[in-house]
Amino acid sequence: MSDVTIHTTEELEKQNEYTELLKDILYFRYNNSQPKALVRTYGCQQNVADSEKLKGMLEKMGCALTEDTEEADMIFFNTCAVREHAEDRVFGNVGALKRLKQKKPSLLIGLCGCMMEQEHIAARIYKSFPYVGLVFGTHVIHRFPELIYHAVTTGKRFVERGTDDGKIYEGIPIHRDGSFKGWLPIMYGCDNFCTYCIVPYVRGRERSRRPSVVLDEARQMISAGYKEITLLGQNVNSYGKGLDEQTSFAGLLQSVSDMEGDFWVRFMTSHPKDASAGLIDVIADNSKICSHLHLPFQSGSDRILKRMNRSYDTARYLEIVNYAKSRIPDLSLTSDVIVGFPGETYEDFQKTLDLIREVEFTSLFTFIYSPRVGTPAAKMDDPIPYEEKSKWFSELLKVQEEIAAKRCMSMVGKTYRVLIEEQAKNGILNARTQNNIIVELQGSPDMVGNFAYAEVTEAKNWILRGRLIDKP
């Protein structure tokens, strides 16, 4: 018997009933006109995918979506708890909504997402922001229509912070933000409990969507014209946990890439302890799978990795990286790094720089350690002052900038297939290579959303410029 309950029909029917009721209730609440709703997302791609569900449900309620806070009748902030800076941004932006609420008393302000699953945060919201009418966590997103119904019909503030029930709720409507790039969650939650990370506490334990459901959604996206599909999970490498059927992430990735159509597949995020040679082989042997691997190492010091509870050492990390480089010649590697973890010394930090120099990452997502209430690391001694950590941080950035500049120079004169993603304000087209590097091009805006070929002609630090060419 599966440890994961796939709950679809009964709950969906219940929420559909609330959705139908809200069509009339919201219409009359907002002066016999179509209500306008704004959803603002903070944090990771999983939050973006969750917001697409919120938008899908809002549209089913009869709402029009807007990005203008001044015209919005309902405003929802989908929040991130991974770092203190993200939380501070949310508090600042919620504070700015007080004026709007005074101007428009019928405005419904709601906060959801990872921050709201933390008791001390929810308590602060309730005490300091009385004009916030709805607060709910990650585990009850499927009940969004029901929560709005109670908030607008009772006129009372409503707080719903659920606990992880181990279920996956399928069938929720989705409004995808993009028309050619899309997110496809394959699993939720995390079982790793790294000592610095709040994610397992706010997103729950790992649970995988059934392969048939994931593959059906991928087919729908391909049929709708999506050129790039990104498979999402807190740790995609552990996909398959809790399912009756024998499956793996490598197998799922293979099945998606085998589908008919002209598209790319990306994925994130991979945990090094679960990265297998089999996964690397699947990437290497399939032209539709992007030659980009985001593999967070966090620290180059084995002592610090142990304190982080990362379950691998630098030798194991380099073993994976070196095998990947040997199998995928055009591989682009990116990673996450924490600077100044509690107990880290300058000697430990130098080991991180040594690893960065050895691997030569394309780019890094770097952060100065931010304590998260409720995690083991938040209770560890942390004697190094922030000013010293900032110096280390600047030193790391300088090393990585030199590596990135070298990498970019090596690309000059080469030709790449690119996906043209947007036209910038200066009229330049921004295109992305399969290995996740941006190239600036001159071209027509009607090329956005299409594949093309580009020759890299110039590298300025880590900025690449190129020209469009015919298929080589």
Secondary structure, DSSP 8 states (H G I E B T S, - for coil): --SSEEE-HHHHHHHHHHHHHHHHHHHHHTTTS--EEEEEE-SSHHHHHHHHHHHHHHHHTT-EE-S-TTT-SEEEEEE--SSHHHHHHHHHHHHTTHHHHHH-TT-EEEEEEGGGGSHHHHHHHHHH-TT--EEE-GGGGGGHHHHHHHHHHH-S-EEE-----SEEE-------S-SSEEEEE-EE------TT--HHHHH-S-EE--HHHHHHHHHHHHHTT-SEEEEE-TTGGGTTTT-SS---HHHHHHHHHTSSSS-EEEEE---GGG--HHHHHHHHT-TTB-SEEE---B-S-HHHHHHHT-S--HHHHHHHHHHHHHH-TT-EEEEEEEES-TT--HHHHHHHHHHHHHH--SEEEEEE----TTSGGGGS---S-HHHHHHHHHHHHHHHHHHHHHHHHHHTT-EEEEEEEEE-TTS-EEEEETTS-EEEE---GGGTTSEEEEEEEEEETTEEEEEEE---
